[in-house]
Amino acid sequence: MSVTIQPITDHEVYTVNGKTVYKNTISEWTCNCEMTTTEKNAFKNYEKAVINNPAFKKHTKSTYKTK
């Protein structure tokens, strides 16, 4: 299974396999529908590598592939 993460608004809203993930009022990542464990892990990796990395000025679409 592959997981595609696409930024809508950097640091605020992203889609993970078409599911909208956003920061709520207390700065926690939230999704309106249930995400699989694979999707959650891929988003955590994306957050570490891209969202929290000051070297990235513009966030890009990423695809994570599982083995």
N, CA, C and O atoms as a MOPAC input file, in Angstrom:
PM7 MOZYME 1SCF
protein

 N      0.84900 1    -1.18100 1     0.00000 1
 C      0.00000 1     0.00000 1     0.00000 1
 C      0.88800 1     1.23700 1     0.00000 1
 O      1.86200 1     1.30300 1     0.75000 1
 N      0.56400 1     2.19700 1    -0.82300 1
 C      1.31100 1     3.45200 1    -0.81300 1
 C      0.43900 1     4.54300 1    -0.19000 1
 O     -0.78900 1     4.50000 1    -0.26300 1
 N      1.10600 1     5.51600 1     0.42200 1
 C      0.42600 1     6.62600 1     1.08100 1
 C      0.89000 1     7.91400 1     0.41900 1
 O      2.08800 1     8.19200 1     0.36800 1
 N     -0.04900 1     8.69600 1    -0.08500 1
 C      0.27100 1     9.96300 1    -0.73000 1
 C     -0.14400 1    11.11200 1     0.18400 1
 O     -1.28800 1    11.19600 1     0.62900 1
 N      0.81600 1    11.99000 1     0.44800 1
 C      0.57000 1    13.16100 1     1.29000 1
 C      0.76200 1    14.40000 1     0.43900 1
 O      1.80000 1    14.57900 1    -0.19800 1
 N     -0.25400 1    15.25500 1     0.43700 1
 C     -0.19800 1    16.46700 1    -0.37800 1
 C     -0.55700 1    17.67600 1     0.48300 1
 O     -1.58100 1    17.67100 1     1.16700 1
 N      0.28600 1    18.71500 1     0.45100 1
 C     -0.02800 1    19.91400 1     1.23000 1
 C     -1.15400 1    20.72100 1     0.59000 1
 O     -1.20800 1    20.87700 1    -0.63000 1
 N     -2.04000 1    21.22400 1     1.42000 1
 C     -3.07500 1    22.15700 1     0.98000 1
 C     -2.64900 1    23.55500 1     1.42900 1
 O     -2.57200 1    24.48000 1     0.62000 1
 N     -2.37200 1    23.69700 1     2.73100 1
 C     -1.82900 1    24.92000 1     3.32000 1
 C     -0.67300 1    24.50100 1     4.21200 1
 O     -0.88200 1    23.80400 1     5.20500 1
 N      0.54800 1    24.91500 1     3.87400 1
 C      1.72800 1    24.50100 1     4.63600 1
 C      1.55100 1    24.76300 1     6.12800 1
 O      1.07600 1    25.82100 1     6.53900 1
 N      1.94200 1    23.77800 1     6.92400 1
 C      1.88600 1    23.81600 1     8.39600 1
 C      0.47100 1    23.80100 1     8.96600 1
 O      0.30400 1    23.89500 1    10.18200 1
 N     -0.55900 1    23.68300 1     8.11100 1
 C     -1.93300 1    23.72700 1     8.62100 1
 C     -2.82400 1    22.60500 1     8.11400 1
 O     -3.48100 1    21.93800 1     8.91300 1
 N     -2.86400 1    22.37800 1     6.78500 1
 C     -3.78800 1    21.39800 1     6.21300 1
 C     -3.07400 1    20.55600 1     5.15600 1
 O     -2.36100 1    21.08100 1     4.30100 1
 N     -3.28100 1    19.23200 1     5.23400 1
 C     -2.69100 1    18.28200 1     4.29300 1
 C     -3.73900 1    17.22700 1     3.96500 1
 O     -4.69700 1    17.04400 1     4.71600 1
 N     -3.55700 1    16.52800 1     2.83700 1
 C     -4.38400 1    15.35900 1     2.56600 1
 C     -3.49400 1    14.13100 1     2.62400 1
 O     -2.36500 1    14.14000 1     2.13300 1
 N     -4.01600 1    13.07700 1     3.22900 1
 C     -3.32200 1    11.79200 1     3.32500 1
 C     -4.24900 1    10.77300 1     2.67500 1
 O     -5.27300 1    10.40300 1     3.24800 1
 N     -3.88800 1    10.32300 1     1.47900 1
 C     -4.74400 1     9.42600 1     0.69300 1
 C     -6.16900 1     9.97300 1     0.57700 1
 O     -7.13900 1     9.22100 1     0.67300 1
 N     -6.28500 1    11.27400 1     0.37100 1
 C     -7.58700 1    11.90500 1     0.18600 1
 C     -8.29500 1    12.29000 1     1.47300 1
 O     -9.36100 1    12.90400 1     1.42700 1
 N     -7.72300 1    11.94100 1     2.62600 1
 C     -8.31200 1    12.29100 1     3.92700 1
 C     -7.67000 1    13.58500 1     4.41400 1
 O     -6.44600 1    13.71000 1     4.41400 1
 N     -8.48100 1    14.53600 1     4.82300 1
 C     -7.96600 1    15.83600 1     5.25900 1
 C     -7.44300 1    15.76200 1     6.68400 1
 O     -8.14500 1    15.32500 1     7.59600 1
 N     -6.19300 1    16.19900 1     6.86500 1
 C     -5.55700 1    16.26500 1     8.17800 1
 C     -5.23900 1    17.73300 1     8.43100 1
 O     -4.66100 1    18.40400 1     7.57600 1
 N     -5.61700 1    18.23100 1     9.60600 1
 C     -5.41700 1    19.64800 1     9.90700 1
 C     -5.02000 1    19.82100 1    11.36300 1
 O     -5.21400 1    18.92600 1    12.18500 1
 N     -4.46000 1    20.99000 1    11.66900 1
 C     -4.12100 1    21.32000 1    13.05400 1
 C     -5.34600 1    21.93000 1    13.71200 1
 O     -5.94500 1    22.86600 1    13.18300 1
 N     -5.71600 1    21.39100 1    14.87800 1
 C     -6.86800 1    21.93300 1    15.59600 1
 C     -6.44700 1    23.13300 1    16.44400 1
 O     -5.30500 1    23.58600 1    16.35800 1
 N     -7.35300 1    23.63700 1    17.24800 1
 C     -7.09000 1    24.86100 1    18.01500 1
 C     -6.00400 1    24.70300 1    19.07100 1
 O     -5.43500 1    25.69500 1    19.52700 1
 N     -5.71100 1    23.45900 1    19.46700 1
 C     -4.64000 1    23.24100 1    20.45000 1
 C     -3.38000 1    22.68200 1    19.78000 1
 O     -2.54200 1    22.05900 1    20.43200 1
 N     -3.26300 1    22.91500 1    18.47700 1
 C     -2.08000 1    22.56600 1    17.67300 1
 C     -1.77000 1    21.07500 1    17.62800 1
 O     -0.60400 1    20.68100 1    17.60200 1
 N     -2.80900 1    20.25000 1    17.61900 1
 C     -2.64200 1    18.81100 1    17.42500 1
 C     -3.18000 1    18.45400 1    16.04700 1
 O     -4.15100 1    19.05100 1    15.58200 1
 N     -2.54600 1    17.47200 1    15.38800 1
 C     -3.00700 1    17.03400 1    14.08200 1
 C     -4.26500 1    16.19200 1    14.25500 1
 O     -4.30300 1    15.28700 1    15.08800 1
 N     -5.30000 1    16.49400 1    13.46200 1
 C     -6.59600 1    15.84300 1    13.57400 1
 C     -7.10900 1    15.48100 1    12.18600 1
 O     -6.85700 1    16.18500 1    11.20800 1
 N     -7.83600 1    14.36600 1    12.12300 1
 C     -8.47700 1    13.94300 1    10.87500 1
 C     -9.93700 1    13.63800 1    11.18900 1
 O    -10.23700 1    13.04500 1    12.22500 1
 N    -10.84900 1    14.03800 1    10.30200 1
 C    -12.27400 1    13.80600 1    10.53500 1
 C    -12.65600 1    12.33800 1    10.42500 1
 O    -13.65000 1    11.91200 1    11.01300 1
 N    -11.87800 1    11.56000 1     9.67800 1
 C    -12.17600 1    10.13900 1     9.53900 1
 C    -10.97800 1     9.32000 1    10.02500 1
 O     -9.88400 1     9.85400 1    10.21400 1
 N    -11.19300 1     8.05500 1    10.22000 1
 C    -10.15900 1     7.17800 1    10.76400 1
 C     -9.05100 1     6.94200 1     9.73000 1
 O     -9.32400 1     6.66900 1     8.56100 1
 N     -7.81100 1     7.05200 1    10.18000 1
 C     -6.65600 1     6.76900 1     9.32600 1
 C     -6.08300 1     5.41300 1     9.71300 1
 O     -6.13900 1     5.01700 1    10.87700 1
 N     -5.53300 1     4.70100 1     8.73100 1
 C     -4.89700 1     3.42100 1     9.02300 1
 C     -3.57400 1     3.66700 1     9.73400 1
 O     -3.06400 1     4.78700 1     9.73900 1
 N     -3.02900 1     2.63000 1    10.32700 1
 C     -1.73700 1     2.73500 1    11.00100 1
 C     -0.65600 1     3.14900 1    10.01600 1
 O      0.21800 1     3.94700 1    10.35300 1
 N     -0.70900 1     2.61700 1     8.80600 1
 C      0.26700 1     2.96400 1     7.77200 1
 C      0.18500 1     4.44700 1     7.43100 1
 O      1.21500 1     5.10600 1     7.29000 1
 N     -1.02400 1     4.97600 1     7.29900 1
 C     -1.20800 1     6.39800 1     6.99700 1
 C     -0.70300 1     7.27200 1     8.14300 1
 O     -0.06300 1     8.29600 1     7.90700 1
 N     -0.98800 1     6.87200 1     9.37600 1
 C     -0.51700 1     7.62900 1    10.54200 1
 C      1.00700 1     7.65700 1    10.59600 1
 O      1.60600 1     8.70600 1    10.83300 1
 N      1.63200 1     6.49700 1    10.37600 1
 C      3.09500 1     6.42700 1    10.40900 1
 C      3.71800 1     7.25300 1     9.29100 1
 O      4.72000 1     7.93400 1     9.50800 1
 N      3.13400 1     7.20000 1     8.10000 1
 C      3.65200 1     7.98100 1     6.97600 1
 C      3.54200 1     9.47500 1     7.26900 1
 O      4.46100 1    10.23500 1     6.96500 1
 N      2.42000 1     9.90000 1     7.85600 1
 C      2.26200 1    11.32200 1     8.16900 1
 C      3.24900 1    11.75400 1     9.25100 1
 O      3.79000 1    12.85700 1     9.17900 1
 N      3.49300 1    10.90600 1    10.25100 1
 C      4.48300 1    11.22700 1    11.29000 1
 C      5.86900 1    11.39700 1    10.67200 1
 O      6.60900 1    12.31200 1    11.03400 1
 N      6.22000 1    10.50500 1     9.73300 1
 C      7.51000 1    10.62100 1     9.04500 1
 C      7.57900 1    11.90100 1     8.22200 1
 O      8.60600 1    12.58000 1     8.21200 1
 N      6.48700 1    12.23500 1     7.53100 1
 C      6.42400 1    13.46100 1     6.73200 1
 C      6.55500 1    14.68600 1     7.63500 1
 O      7.22800 1    15.65500 1     7.28500 1
 N      5.91000 1    14.63400 1     8.79500 1
 C      5.98800 1    15.75100 1     9.74000 1
 C      7.43100 1    15.96500 1    10.19700 1
 O      7.90600 1    17.09900 1    10.24900 1
 N      8.12200 1    14.88400 1    10.52600 1
 C      9.51800 1    14.99200 1    10.97300 1
 C     10.42800 1    15.49200 1     9.85200 1
 O     11.26800 1    16.36500 1    10.06800 1
 N     10.25600 1    14.93200 1     8.65700 1
 C     11.17300 1    15.22200 1     7.55400 1
 C     10.88300 1    16.53500 1     6.83600 1
 O     11.81100 1    17.19600 1     6.37000 1
 N      9.62100 1    16.92300 1     6.73900 1
 C      9.25600 1    18.08200 1     5.92100 1
 C      8.64200 1    19.21500 1     6.74500 1
 O      9.14900 1    20.33700 1     6.72900 1
 N      7.56900 1    18.93200 1     7.45400 1
 C      6.83000 1    19.99300 1     8.14700 1
 C      7.69600 1    20.69000 1     9.19000 1
 O      7.69900 1    21.91800 1     9.27300 1
 N      8.43000 1    19.91700 1     9.98400 1
 C      9.24800 1    20.49900 1    11.05700 1
 C     10.65300 1    20.88400 1    10.60600 1
 O     11.47800 1    21.27200 1    11.43300 1
 N     10.93600 1    20.78400 1     9.32200 1
 C     12.25700 1    21.08800 1     8.79100 1
 C     12.27100 1    22.51600 1     8.23100 1
 O     11.61900 1    22.78600 1     7.22300 1
 N     13.00200 1    23.42700 1     8.87200 1
 C     13.01700 1    24.82200 1     8.40500 1
 C     13.68700 1    25.00700 1     7.04000 1
 O     13.54400 1    26.06400 1     6.42500 1
 N     14.40800 1    24.00300 1     6.56200 1
 C     15.05500 1    24.10500 1     5.25500 1
 C     14.03000 1    24.05800 1     4.11700 1
 O     14.30900 1    24.53700 1     3.01800 1
 N     12.85000 1    23.48700 1     4.36900 1
 C     11.80300 1    23.41900 1     3.35600 1
 C     10.98100 1    24.70100 1     3.39100 1
 O     10.28600 1    24.97500 1     4.36900 1
 N     11.06300 1    25.48000 1     2.32500 1
 C     10.28200 1    26.71200 1     2.22600 1
 C      8.87000 1    26.40200 1     1.73300 1
 O      7.89700 1    26.97300 1     2.22500 1
 N      8.76100 1    25.50000 1     0.76400 1
 C      7.47600 1    25.10500 1     0.18900 1
 C      7.36300 1    23.59300 1     0.31600 1
 O      8.24200 1    22.86300 1    -0.14300 1
 N      6.29600 1    23.12100 1     0.93100 1
 C      6.11500 1    21.68700 1     1.11400 1
 C      5.64400 1    21.05300 1    -0.18600 1
 O      4.90500 1    21.66900 1    -0.95400 1
 N      6.07300 1    19.82100 1    -0.43000 1
 C      5.77200 1    19.14300 1    -1.67900 1
 C      4.96700 1    17.87900 1    -1.42900 1
 O      4.88300 1    17.38500 1    -0.30500 1
 N      4.38200 1    17.37000 1    -2.49600 1
 C      3.65100 1    16.10800 1    -2.45100 1
 C      4.65400 1    14.98000 1    -2.24500 1
 O      5.72900 1    14.98500 1    -2.84400 1
 N      4.30700 1    14.01700 1    -1.40200 1
 C      5.18700 1    12.88300 1    -1.13100 1
 C      4.39200 1    11.59600 1    -1.18100 1
 O      3.21500 1    11.56100 1    -0.82400 1
 N      5.05200 1    10.53700 1    -1.63100 1
 C      4.43700 1     9.21700 1    -1.64800 1
 C      5.32200 1     8.26400 1    -0.87100 1
 O      6.51000 1     8.13100 1    -1.16300 1
 N      4.74600 1     7.60200 1     0.11900 1
 C      5.45200 1     6.61000 1     0.92300 1
 C      4.95500 1     5.23800 1     0.50500 1
 O      3.75000 1     4.99200 1     0.45500 1
 N      5.88600 1     4.34900 1     0.20600 1
 C      5.53400 1     2.99400 1    -0.21000 1
 C      5.92200 1     2.01400 1     0.88000 1
 O      7.01200 1     2.09700 1     1.44600 1
 N      5.02300 1     1.08700 1     1.16900 1
 C      5.31200 1     0.06800 1     2.16600 1
 C      5.88400 1    -1.15900 1     1.47900 1
 O      5.69200 1    -1.37900 1     0.28300 1
 N      6.58700 1    -1.94500 1     2.26800 1
 C      7.22100 1    -3.14600 1     1.70200 1
 C      6.25700 1    -4.29100 1     1.64900 1
 O      6.61700 1    -5.38000 1     1.20200 1

